[in-house]
Amino acid sequence: MKRIFSAFFALVIALMPCVFVSAAEQGEIDALRGTTLYVYNWGEYISDGADDSLNVNAAFEEKYGINVVYDVYDNNEVMYSKLKGGGVSYDVVIPSDYMIQRMIAEGMLDKLDFSNIPNYKYIPEQYKNLAHDPKNEYSVPYTVGMVGLIYNTKMVEEAPDSWTALWDERYTGDILMINNPRDAFAIAQSVLGMDYNNESEPSWRVAAELLKEQKKVSPAYVNDEIFIKMESGEAALAPYYAGDYLTMKDNNPDLEMVYPKEGVNFFVDSACVLKGAKNKLAAELYINFLLEPEVALANAEYICYASPHTEVYNNPEYSFYQSDILYPADGEFKTQLFLNLKPEILALMSTLWDDVKNHIPSDSGKSALFFGGDSQSAITDDGEKMTPEAQKYALYIGIFALICLAYIVFRYARKKYRENI
């Protein structure tokens, strides 16, 4: 719903004074003219001038005379790998919460000078002091949202209300799966009644087995390709971000979305400055520009994600004002933020994800899993109920562990016996 007209907002922005109250002198800001700012952001994640929308980067360039080089990535893991690999140099990056926490821990982000970001006043308290940046030193919220289940009403037999629809054999070959490990594992963890941030190795292995079971319905792993596939009616079901669902629905009215009953990931994507940024003041100027009410509204209208900006979500003229999809009532369903995981679990997740992607299912027909909700559930270590699927795989792992232990005891006993002969 790209309803913001570029000419009007470009005029408004052009008329805004170039001076803003900050620690930087106007002379320092003027000295930035002709310099280059390198920005690394998600694809389709800024108002870019298409469909008569405001071109945010062009407006920034025109206002401050700073050239913007803008690159995009598919997901947090791709972004992280590229930055860790070296050979690239960016100033501004917009990761998700858990990745921000990881990048802070690894010294990849620089602390912000908030005196150069006075528009931070538009961010409400509910988006401050979050677990990934508890002292509000490194990040400025850009968008917020949730992952939901998108479905084509012409291709499903009934409206789904559970993530288990992504394992439904009736839709074999018509299911898309989000192509990044953290979101994919969260879906499996939701089905299994697990905490997204648990650091129990057996739990992650159980979730991986469930994702392998899904291969029997031939899911296609996608990121931005989801737009073409869902808008064209090529697929029946797909998990993806609520804001992107609204964009897709504009092009295919047969699409609907539900927040599954097992719970969903709630996320906060934020603008950060990378450690060693060559143009830090320009980076902070850019972040402040993103928070200008007119710019924030243009972005919210164009990308269709929920905004953490008070002047946007409280604006009755905003197209998604009080939207049930973007701004559902608190407590309507379970939500959970991702947190950074310890290195051993991150490495395990990466290995298990490769195993899932490379898994070739057997031709045994029906899925081995039964997605029922009436059986007696066990209780996990965080006090939540485990579904029957989790119990079954936990039993398998327990049996395997006992066999391994018995083997170790046998080897030890045999060694002692031989020593005593």
C-alpha positions in Angstrom: 0.0 0.0 0.0 2.5 2.5 -1.2 0.3 5.6 -0.8 2.7 8.4 0.0 3.3 10.7 -2.9 6.9 11.6 -3.5 6.4 15.2 -4.7 4.5 16.3 -1.6 6.9 14.7 0.9 10.0 15.8 -1.0 8.7 19.3 -0.8 8.0 19.0 2.9 11.4 17.6 3.6 13.1 20.2 1.4 11.4 22.9 3.5 12.6 21.4 6.8 15.5 23.4 8.2 18.9 21.8 7.6 20.0 22.7 11.1 18.9 20.3 13.9 19.7 20.5 17.6 22.7 18.2 18.1 26.2 18.0 19.5 27.6 18.5 16.0 28.3 22.1 14.8 26.6 23.1 11.6 30.1 23.5 10.1 30.8 19.9 10.8 27.5 18.9 9.1 28.3 21.1 6.1 31.7 19.5 5.8 30.0 16.2 5.1 28.8 17.4 1.7 30.4 15.4 -1.0 31.2 12.5 1.3 29.7 9.0 0.9 27.6 7.0 3.4 27.4 3.2 3.0 24.1 1.7 4.1 23.3 -2.0 4.4 19.7 -3.0 4.8 17.1 -5.7 4.1 15.7 -5.9 0.6 12.4 -4.1 0.0 12.8 -2.3 3.3 12.8 1.4 2.5 10.6 3.8 0.5 12.5 4.0 -2.8 10.5 6.2 -5.1 8.5 3.4 -6.7 4.7 3.9 -7.1 5.0 7.6 -6.5 6.5 7.0 -3.0 9.2 9.2 -1.4 12.7 8.2 -2.4 14.2 8.4 1.1 17.8 8.0 0.1 17.5 10.6 -2.7 15.8 13.0 -0.3 18.6 12.6 2.2 21.2 13.2 -0.5 19.4 16.3 -1.7 19.0 17.7 1.7 22.6 17.1 3.0 24.7 16.6 -0.1 25.9 13.2 1.2 26.0 10.4 -1.4 24.3 7.2 -0.3 25.5 3.8 -1.5 22.8 1.4 -0.6 23.1 -2.4 -0.6 20.6 -5.1 0.5 20.7 -8.6 2.1 18.1 -11.4 2.4 18.4 -12.2 6.1 20.4 -11.5 9.3 22.7 -14.5 8.8 23.7 -13.4 5.3 24.4 -9.9 6.5 26.5 -11.2 9.5 28.5 -13.5 7.3 29.3 -10.8 4.8 30.4 -8.4 7.5 32.5 -11.0 9.3 34.1 -12.1 6.0 35.7 -8.7 5.6 36.3 -6.9 2.3 33.3 -4.7 2.8 32.9 -1.4 4.7 29.5 0.0 5.7 28.5 2.7 8.0 24.8 2.0 8.8 23.2 -1.5 9.1 19.7 -2.5 10.2 19.7 -5.9 11.9 17.1 -7.6 14.0 17.2 -7.7 17.8 19.0 -11.0 18.4 21.6 -10.2 15.8 22.2 -6.8 17.3 22.8 -8.5 20.7 25.3 -10.9 19.0 27.1 -8.0 17.1 27.4 -6.0 20.4 28.9 -9.0 22.1 31.4 -9.5 19.3 32.4 -5.8 19.2 30.9 -5.2 15.7 28.8 -2.1 16.6 29.7 1.4 17.8 27.9 3.2 20.5 25.7 6.0 19.2 25.9 9.7 20.1 22.2 10.3 20.8 22.8 14.1 20.9 23.2 13.7 17.1 19.9 11.8 17.0 17.3 14.2 18.6 14.4 12.5 16.8 14.9 9.6 19.1 12.3 11.4 21.3 9.7 9.8 19.0 10.5 6.3 20.1 8.3 5.3 23.1 9.4 3.5 26.2 8.0 0.2 25.2 10.8 -0.2 22.6 13.6 0.9 24.9 15.6 -1.1 27.3 14.9 -4.4 25.5 17.1 -7.4 26.1 19.3 -7.0 23.0 20.3 -3.4 23.9 19.4 -3.0 27.6 21.1 0.4 28.0 19.9 1.9 24.7 23.5 2.5 23.5 23.8 0.9 20.1 20.5 0.9 18.3 17.4 2.9 17.2 14.2 1.0 16.4 13.3 1.2 12.7 10.4 -1.3 12.4 8.7 -3.9 14.5 6.6 -6.8 13.5 5.7 -10.5 13.8 6.0 -13.6 11.6 2.6 -15.0 10.6 1.2 -17.7 8.4 0.1 -16.5 5.0 -2.4 -18.7 3.0 -4.2 -18.5 -0.3 -7.9 -18.9 0.3 -8.4 -20.4 -3.1 -5.9 -23.2 -2.5 -6.5 -24.3 1.1 -9.5 -26.3 2.2 -10.0 -24.5 5.4 -8.4 -21.4 7.1 -5.4 -22.7 9.1 -4.9 -21.6 12.7 -1.7 -23.6 13.5 1.9 -23.8 12.2 1.2 -27.5 11.6 -0.5 -26.6 8.4 3.1 -26.3 7.0 3.3 -30.1 7.4 -0.1 -30.9 5.8 0.4 -33.5 3.1 -2.7 -32.1 1.3 -0.6 -29.2 0.2 2.5 -31.1 -0.9 4.5 -29.1 -3.4 2.5 -25.9 -2.6 4.2 -25.0 0.7 6.9 -22.3 1.1 9.3 -22.2 4.0 11.3 -19.2 5.3 14.9 -19.6 4.3 16.8 -18.7 7.4 17.5 -21.0 10.3 16.4 -18.8 13.3 12.9 -18.3 11.9 12.5 -21.8 10.6 13.6 -23.3 13.9 11.2 -21.0 15.8 8.3 -22.4 13.8 9.3 -26.0 14.7 9.9 -24.9 18.3 6.4 -23.4 18.4 4.8 -26.6 17.3 6.8 -28.5 19.9 6.0 -26.1 22.7 9.6 -25.0 23.1 11.1 -21.7 24.1 12.8 -20.0 21.1 15.8 -19.1 23.2 16.4 -22.4 24.9 20.0 -23.6 24.9 19.4 -27.3 25.3 21.2 -29.2 22.6 18.7 -32.1 22.6 15.8 -29.6 22.1 17.4 -28.2 19.0 17.9 -31.7 17.6 14.3 -32.5 18.2 13.3 -29.3 16.3 15.6 -30.3 13.5 14.0 -33.7 13.2 10.6 -32.0 12.9 11.9 -29.7 10.1 13.3 -32.8 8.3 9.8 -34.4 8.5 8.5 -31.3 6.7 10.6 -32.3 3.7 8.0 -34.9 2.9 5.7 -32.1 1.7 8.4 -30.7 -0.6 8.7 -27.2 0.8 10.4 -24.5 -1.3 12.8 -22.4 0.8 12.5 -18.8 0.0 13.2 -15.2 1.1 12.2 -12.4 -1.2 11.1 -14.9 -3.8 8.0 -15.3 -1.7 6.5 -12.1 -3.2 6.4 -13.6 -6.7 5.2 -17.0 -5.6 2.4 -15.9 -3.3 1.2 -13.0 -5.4 1.0 -15.2 -8.5 -0.9 -18.0 -6.7 2.0 -20.5 -7.1 1.9 -21.5 -3.4 -0.8 -22.2 -0.8 1.0 -21.6 2.4 4.0 -19.6 3.6 5.3 -18.2 6.9 6.6 -14.6 6.5 6.6 -11.1 8.0 3.2 -9.4 8.5 4.3 -6.2 6.7 5.3 -8.2 3.6 1.9 -10.0 3.7 0.1 -6.6 3.3 2.3 -5.8 0.3 1.5 -9.2 -1.2 -2.2 -8.8 -0.5 -2.3 -5.6 -2.5 -1.4 -7.7 -5.5 -3.4 -10.8 -4.7 -6.6 -10.3 -2.7 -7.0 -14.1 -2.3 -4.3 -14.0 0.4 -5.0 -13.9 4.1 -2.8 -14.2 7.2 -3.2 -15.7 10.7 -1.0 -15.6 13.8 -0.9 -19.3 14.7 -2.2 -20.4 18.1 1.1 -21.9 19.2 2.7 -18.4 19.2 4.9 -16.2 17.0 8.2 -14.4 17.0 7.9 -10.6 17.7 10.9 -8.7 16.4 12.4 -5.2 16.5 14.7 -4.2 13.6 17.0 -1.3 14.4 19.5 1.1 12.8 23.0 0.8 14.1 26.5 2.1 13.2 29.2 -0.4 12.6 32.5 -0.3 14.5 35.1 1.6 12.5 32.5 3.4 10.3 34.3 5.9 8.2 31.5 8.4 8.2 29.9 8.0 11.7 28.5 11.6 12.0 26.8 11.1 8.6 25.5 7.7 9.8 23.9 9.4 12.9 22.5 12.1 10.7 21.0 9.4 8.4 19.4 7.6 11.4 18.0 10.9 12.7 16.6 11.5 9.2 14.8 8.2 9.2 13.1 9.4 12.4 11.8 12.6 10.8 8.0 12.2 11.1 7.4 12.6 7.4 10.1 10.2 6.5 9.0 7.6 9.1 5.5 7.8 7.8 6.6 7.4 4.1 8.6 4.3 5.1 5.7 2.9 7.1 3.3 3.4 4.2 5.7 1.9 1.6 7.1 -1.1 3.3 3.9 -1.9 5.3 5.7 -2.9 8.5 4.6 -1.7 11.9 6.3 1.5 13.1 7.7 2.1 16.5 7.4 5.9 15.8 4.7 7.7 17.9 4.0 10.2 15.2 3.2 7.4 12.7 1.1 4.9 14.7 -0.9 7.7 16.4 -1.7 9.4 13.1 -5.3 8.8 12.0 -4.3 9.6 8.4 -1.8 6.6 8.4 -3.2 3.9 6.1 -2.6 1.2 8.8 -3.9 3.2 11.7 -5.1 0.7 14.3 -4.5 -2.2 11.9 -5.3 -5.6 13.6 -2.5 -7.2 11.5 0.3 -4.7 12.4 -0.9 -3.6 15.8 -2.9 -6.4 17.4 -4.2 -6.1 20.9 -1.7 -7.1 23.7 -2.1 -10.6 24.9 -4.2 -11.8 21.8 -1.6 -14.5 21.2 1.8 -15.6 22.6 4.8 -13.6 21.3 8.5 -13.9 22.0 11.6 -12.0 21.1 14.7 -13.8 19.8 17.8 -13.5 22.0 21.4 -14.2 21.0 22.4 -17.8 21.7 25.7 -19.0 23.1 28.3 -19.9 20.5 27.9 -23.6 20.8 24.2 -23.5 20.1 24.7 -21.1 17.2 27.2 -23.5 15.7 24.8 -26.4 16.3 21.9 -24.5 14.7 24.0 -23.8 11.6 25.0 -27.5 11.4 21.4 -28.7 11.9 20.1 -26.3 9.4 22.5 -27.7 6.8 21.3 -31.1 7.7 17.7 -30.1 7.3 18.3 -28.4 3.9 20.2 -31.5 2.6 17.9 -34.1 4.0 16.2 -36.4 1.6 13.0 -37.9 3.0 12.2 -41.6 2.7 9.4 -42.7 0.4 7.5 -44.2 3.4 4.4 -42.2 2.6 2.6 -40.7 5.5 4.5 -38.4 7.8 5.7 -40.0 11.0 4.4 -37.2 13.1 0.9 -36.8 14.4 -0.1 -33.2 15.1 -2.6 -33.6 17.9 -3.5 -31.5 20.8 -5.5 -33.8 23.1 -2.8 -36.0 24.4 -1.3 -35.5 27.9 1.6 -33.1 27.5 4.9 -33.2 29.5 6.4 -30.2 31.1 9.6 -28.6 29.8 12.4 -27.2 31.9 10.9 -23.7 31.5 7.5 -24.7 32.8 5.8 -25.0 29.4 3.9 -28.0 28.1 5.6 -30.3 25.6 3.5 -31.6 22.7 3.4 -35.4 22.0 5.9 -34.9 19.2 8.4 -33.4 21.5 7.8 -36.2 24.0 8.4 -38.8 21.3 11.7 -37.3 20.1 12.8 -36.7 23.7 12.3 -40.4 24.3 14.3 -41.3 21.3 17.2 -39.1 22.4 17.0 -40.5 25.9 17.2 -44.1 24.6 20.1 -43.2 22.4 21.9 -41.5 25.4 21.4 -44.6 27.5 22.8 -46.9 24.8 25.9 -44.6 24.5 26.3 -44.7 28.3 26.0 -48.4 28.4 28.6 -48.8 25.7 31.0 -46.5 27.6 30.5 -48.5 30.8 31.1 -51.8 28.9 34.3 -50.5 27.4 35.5 -49.3 30.8 34.7 -52.6 32.5 36.4 -54.6 29.8 39.5 -52.4 30.1 39.6 -52.9 33.8 39.1 -56.7 33.4 42.0 -56.9 31.0 44.3 -54.9 33.3 43.6 -57.4 36.1 44.4 -60.5 34.1 
